[in-house]
């Protein structure tokens, strides 16, 4: 059984001052969530059938408040600078207890574990951009990010109930957005480098009695770096070509831990980031077949490539997924008023098989989540 009650409030204020020389934005944010969950477990037939039953219960409350402000100053018609900051206050409480039924369905005295933790963070953003003309712009940006801490689900001991702390990142970017050949060719380039601290990762923990628990804990850090290139070309009026390529390199720092809960501490700095392939790319085309008083018909084809990647949080051979490519096709009709559309589509038309993730079952076996098969359908849309 599961229940959630959420409240989220956002207040926005923005304006342009000094004849448009300064654009500013102010945001206030409040979020509160109450979470209740019960996990029933029957052992040897359950209570009343000669066995036992356990109800694992948890009650959690999350409160988050934040204030964000950002301003962009147009120093000249071509040069702008921006700066901003976000202050965040987080508070979480977690109440976990188990009710055990042995022989008869009468609950035993529950053992409660209550945890409470507060965090706060200030994140900064700085940037600048320069327009050479209306078709070409370069930019640099520095930003700090924050991912809140949290609680362990269903802790069975006080040692296994330790909260994990927030994860932070310092991000550096430089790039360009350009149009060429009378806007028939667009090329955007972005280079980035990220420095993470206190990364949140799932690790194995040796529990009492020799059991292994999977808990979220913090590791010292990591770096990621790479680039992205996006292009759009219109060689002739009825044909649009598009493509992109991205490269990502990841490297852990100080990742020395017992990741499997065996009691053996290992150097895991060689681990790859999960679900982070080194190379990804896309290519596509839109061809307008009909565009007259009857309406508009556009045929589209898209190809996406995903490089070799790790589909589990720990570097194990069974989680190494090889590269794959997918092809999607569509045929779209739009009526002359541009209000109604009907599309025929096919996704993964060559029925390519790959695994999206693998999971452990009590650290004894692995289960895999398979990719969606080839699918075909029709969509109808209307604008009102």
Secondary structure by P-SEA (a helix, b strand, c coil): cbbbbbbbbbbbbbbccccccccbbbbbbbbbbbbbbbbbbbccccccccbbbbbbbbbbbbbbbbbbbbbbbcccccbbbbbbbbbbbbbbbbbbbbbbbcccccccbbbbbbbbbcccbbbbbbbbbbbcccccccccccbbbbbbbbcccccccccccbbbbbbbbbbbbbbcccccccccbbbbbbbbbbbbcbbbbbbbbbcccbbbbbbbbbccccccccbbbbbbbcccccbbbbbbbbbbbbbbccccccccccccccccccccccccccccccccccccccccccbbbbbbbbbbbbcbbbcccccccccccccbbbbbbbbbbbcccccbbbbbbcccccbbbbbcccccccccbbbbbbcccccccccccccc
